Amino acid sequence: MFQPVLCLLLASAALLCDSTPTQEKHGGSDTKCPLTVKILDAVKGTPAGPIALTVHRRAADGGWTQIANGVTDITGEVHNLTTEQDFQAGVYRVQFDTKTYWKKEGSKPFHEVADVVFEAHAEGHRHYTLALLLSPYSYTTTAVVTEAHH
């Protein structure tokens, strides 16, 4: 059982990483966008959208400050969420409104939201692509972390 699930996850991650959005990107590869999101509906095997999301940075007191928001397009992607200047080293949380998406799809989801919490720039300045694979009762994530291009 584990091997087919792993194969599905890896194939989905590859699909997410290779999908080409219809909206304009920086130089065709988001070389100037520090944070990109891609979401795939595992039930239909298609990009998931529209899904609203918010990006938060952990404050010094441990609370969260919202720094960006967006909605996935028909390709399941969101670009230009934040700028290089606003995406500083720190801990971030991307919160996806999965319940609204699944209700629109006619499903009764288990999760209210899907949260991805990660530390950015711990090993120097990087660009991040978060990939999210969704079903009504589960979600999984992966990240593609690359050197920043100047």
Backbone hydrogen bonds in HBPLUS format (Angstrom, degrees):
<---DONOR---> <-ACCEPTOR-->    atom                        ^
c    i                          cat <-CA-CA->   ^        H-A-AA   ^      H-
h    n   atom  resd res      DA  || num        DHA   H-A  angle D-A-AA Bond
n    s   type  num  typ     dist DA aas  dist angle  dist       angle   num
A0006-LEU N   A0002-PHE O   2.90 MM   4  6.12 160.9  1.94 156.5 162.2     1
A0007-CYS N   A0003-GLN O   2.94 MM   4  6.14 161.3  1.98 152.4 157.4     2
A0008-LEU N   A0004-PRO O   2.94 MM   4  6.14 156.9  1.99 145.5 151.6     3
A0009-LEU N   A0005-VAL O   2.91 MM   4  6.14 160.0  1.95 150.9 156.5     4
A0010-LEU N   A0006-LEU O   2.90 MM   4  6.15 166.6  1.92 156.0 158.9     5
A0011-ALA N   A0007-CYS O   2.89 MM   4  6.01 162.4  1.92 149.7 155.0     6
A0012-SER N   A0008-LEU O   2.88 MM   4  5.98 156.5  1.94 146.9 153.8     7
A0013-ALA N   A0009-LEU O   2.90 MM   4  6.11 157.2  1.95 149.4 155.8     8
A0014-ALA N   A0010-LEU O   2.98 MM   4  6.19 157.4  2.03 146.2 152.1     9
A0015-LEU N   A0011-ALA O   2.94 MM   4  6.18 155.8  2.00 145.4 152.2    10
A0016-LEU N   A0012-SER O   2.85 MM   4  6.10 160.9  1.89 152.2 157.3    11
A0017-CYS N   A0013-ALA O   2.94 MM   4  6.12 158.3  1.99 148.5 154.1    12
A0018-ASP N   A0014-ALA O   3.01 MM   4  6.13 140.7  2.17 143.0 153.0    13
A0019-SER N   A0015-LEU O   2.99 MM   4  5.92 118.9  2.37 144.8 157.7    14
A0029-SER N   A0026-HIS O   3.24 MM   3  6.20 150.0  2.33 133.4 133.1    15
A0030-ASP N   A0026-HIS O   3.01 MM   4  4.56 117.8  2.41 131.9 144.9    16
A0033-CYS N   A0030-ASP O   3.29 MM   3  5.11 150.5  2.38  97.2 105.6    17
A0128-TYR N   A0034-PRO O   2.86 MM  94  5.93 167.2  1.88 138.3 141.8    18
A0036-THR N   A0128-TYR O   2.90 MM  92  6.33 155.1  1.96 155.2 163.2    19
A0130-LEU N   A0036-THR O   2.85 MM  94  6.30 157.4  1.90 163.0 161.1    20
A0037-VAL N   A0078-VAL O   3.13 MM  41  5.23 163.7  2.16 146.9 151.8    21
A0078-VAL N   A0037-VAL O   2.95 MM  41  5.23 145.3  2.07 145.4 148.5    22
A0038-LYS N   A0130-LEU O   2.84 MM  92  6.22 153.9  1.91 164.8 168.2    23
A0132-LEU N   A0038-LYS O   2.87 MM  94  6.30 153.4  1.94 155.8 164.7    24
A0039-ILE N   A0076-GLY O   2.75 MM  37  4.96 147.6  1.85 137.4 148.6    25
A0048-ALA N   A0039-ILE O   3.01 MM   9  5.44 166.1  2.03 125.7 126.6    26
A0040-LEU N   A0132-LEU O   2.89 MM  92  6.32 158.4  1.93 163.6 170.6    27
A0134-LEU N   A0040-LEU O   2.91 MM  94  6.19 171.0  1.92 171.2 174.3    28
A0041-ASP N   A0046-THR O   2.75 MM   5  5.43 164.2  1.77 175.2 175.6    29
A0045-GLY N   A0041-ASP O   2.74 MM   4  5.52 136.8  1.93 144.3 158.1    30
A0042-ALA N   A0134-LEU O   2.71 MM  92  5.46 159.5  1.75 155.5 162.4    31
A0072-THR N   A0051-ILE O   3.00 MM  21  5.29 158.0  2.04 134.2 138.0    32
A0097-ASP N   A0052-ALA O   2.94 MM  45  5.51 174.7  1.94 163.8 162.9    33
A0053-LEU N   A0070-GLY O   2.86 MM  17  5.46 151.2  1.94 159.5 156.8    34
A0070-GLY N   A0053-LEU O   3.01 MM  17  5.46 152.4  2.08 149.6 150.0    35
A0054-THR N   A0095-GLN O   2.97 MM  41  5.32 149.1  2.07 141.5 151.4    36
A0095-GLN N   A0054-THR O   2.88 MM  41  5.32 160.8  1.92 153.7 159.9    37
A0055-VAL N   A0068-ALA O   2.84 MM  13  5.01 166.7  1.86 139.4 137.9    38
A0067-ILE N   A0055-VAL O   2.77 MM  12  5.75 164.1  1.79 150.6 156.0    39
A0068-ALA N   A0055-VAL O   3.32 MM  13  5.01 152.4  2.40 139.0 136.3    40
A0056-HIS N   A0093-ARG O   2.80 MM  37  5.09 156.5  1.85 148.5 156.4    41
A0093-ARG N   A0056-HIS O   2.85 MM  37  5.09 154.8  1.92 140.2 145.3    42
A0057-ARG N   A0065-THR O   2.83 MM   8  5.31 156.4  1.89 145.5 148.8    43
A0065-THR N   A0057-ARG O   2.92 MM   8  5.31 161.8  1.96 145.9 151.6    44
A0058-ARG N   A0091-VAL O   2.84 MM  33  5.49 167.4  1.86 160.4 161.5    45
A0059-ALA N   A0063-GLY O   2.73 MM   4  5.32 169.9  1.74 150.7 154.3    46
A0062-GLY N   A0059-ALA O   2.94 MM   3  5.29 163.2  1.97 116.8 120.7    47
A0073-ASP N   A0077-GLU O   3.04 MM   4  5.62 152.7  2.12 139.8 144.4    48
A0076-GLY N   A0073-ASP O   2.88 MM   3  5.25 162.6  1.91 117.6 121.7    49
A0087-PHE N   A0083-THR O   3.01 MM   4  6.08 133.3  2.23 147.7 159.7    50
A0090-GLY N   A0120-ALA O   3.30 MM  30  5.49 158.8  2.34 138.1 141.5    51
A0120-ALA N   A0090-GLY O   2.75 MM  30  5.49 166.9  1.77 175.4 173.3    52
A0092-TYR N   A0118-PHE O   2.77 MM  26  5.46 168.8  1.78 168.7 169.4    53
A0118-PHE N   A0092-TYR O   2.90 MM  26  5.46 154.1  1.97 149.1 157.7    54
A0094-VAL N   A0116-VAL O   2.82 MM  22  5.20 161.4  1.86 149.1 153.8    55
A0116-VAL N   A0094-VAL O   2.90 MM  22  5.20 152.3  1.98 145.5 154.6    56
A0096-PHE N   A0114-ALA O   2.83 MM  18  5.07 169.5  1.84 150.3 153.9    57
A0098-THR N   A0096-PHE O   2.98 MM   2  5.61 127.9  2.25 107.3  92.0    58
A0114-ALA N   A0096-PHE O   3.03 MM  18  5.07 152.9  2.10 137.4 145.8    59
A0102-TRP N   A0098-THR O   2.99 MM   4  6.25 169.4  2.00 160.3 161.5    60
A0099-LYS N   A0112-GLU O   3.27 MM  13  4.95 153.4  2.34 136.3 130.7    61
A0103-LYS N   A0099-LYS O   2.95 MM   4  6.11 158.4  1.99 153.8 160.1    62
A0104-LYS N   A0100-THR O   3.08 MM   4  6.26 156.8  2.13 147.1 152.6    63
A0105-GLU N   A0101-TYR O   3.08 MM   4  6.37 135.2  2.29 139.5 152.3    64
A0107-SER N   A0102-TRP O   2.87 MM   5  5.20 163.9  1.90 155.9 150.4    65
A0106-GLY N   A0103-LYS O   3.05 MM   3  5.07 156.4  2.11 101.6 108.7    66
A0110-PHE N   A0136-PRO O   2.89 MM  26  6.21 164.4  1.92 160.0 158.9    67
A0124-GLY N   A0121-HIS O   3.36 MM   3  4.88 157.7  2.42 106.8 102.5    68
A0127-HIS N   A0146-THR O   2.84 MM  19  5.29 158.8  1.88 151.1 157.5    69
A0146-THR N   A0127-HIS O   2.97 MM  19  5.29 162.3  2.00 149.4 155.1    70
A0129-THR N   A0144-VAL O   2.93 MM  15  5.06 149.5  2.02 142.8 151.9    71
A0144-VAL N   A0129-THR O   2.88 MM  15  5.06 158.6  1.93 144.5 151.8    72
A0131-ALA N   A0142-THR O   2.88 MM  11  5.29 177.9  1.88 160.1 159.8    73
A0142-THR N   A0131-ALA O   3.00 MM  11  5.29 147.4  2.11 146.4 151.9    74
A0133-LEU N   A0140-THR O   2.88 MM   7  5.33 169.8  1.89 161.4 164.8    75
A0140-THR N   A0133-LEU O   3.04 MM   7  5.33 148.7  2.14 143.0 152.5    76
A0135-SER N   A0138-SER O   2.91 MM   3  5.24 144.2  2.04 170.0 158.5    77
A0138-SER N   A0135-SER O   3.39 MM   3  5.24 157.5  2.44 100.8 107.1    78
